[in-house]
Amino acid sequence: MEESLGKEGFGVLWKFSKRKNYKKRIRFFSSIRYFGSM
């Protein structure tokens, strides 16, 4: 469940960040890493 969620979030984030702010993407990546560590 966590893996699929991460993959979906990653794909959506990638497309979204390509048009939106770059900083938001970095923030999202940090969140995924943080949750992944847990």
C-alpha positions as CSV (number, residue, x, y, z in Angstrom):
1,M,0.0,0.0,0.0
2,E,2.7,2.4,0.9
3,E,4.8,1.5,-2.1
4,S,1.9,2.0,-4.5
5,L,1.1,5.3,-2.9
6,G,4.7,6.5,-3.2
7,K,4.9,5.5,-6.8
8,E,1.6,7.3,-7.7
9,G,2.6,10.3,-5.7
10,F,6.0,10.3,-7.5
11,G,4.4,10.2,-11.0
12,V,1.8,12.8,-10.2
13,L,4.3,15.0,-8.6
14,W,6.7,14.7,-11.5
15,K,4.1,15.8,-14.0
16,F,2.7,18.5,-11.7
17,S,6.1,19.9,-10.8
18,K,7.2,20.2,-14.4
19,R,4.6,23.0,-14.7
20,K,4.5,24.3,-11.1
21,N,7.1,25.4,-8.6
22,Y,10.3,23.5,-8.3
23,K,10.5,24.1,-4.6
24,K,7.2,22.4,-4.0
25,R,8.6,19.3,-5.7
26,I,11.6,19.3,-3.4
27,R,9.3,19.6,-0.5
28,F,7.2,16.6,-1.7
29,F,10.4,14.5,-2.2
30,S,11.4,15.3,1.4
31,S,8.0,14.2,2.6
32,I,8.3,10.9,0.8
33,R,11.7,10.3,2.1
34,Y,10.6,11.2,5.6
35,F,7.6,8.7,5.5
36,G,9.8,6.2,3.8
37,S,12.2,6.2,6.7
38,M,9.4,5.5,9.1
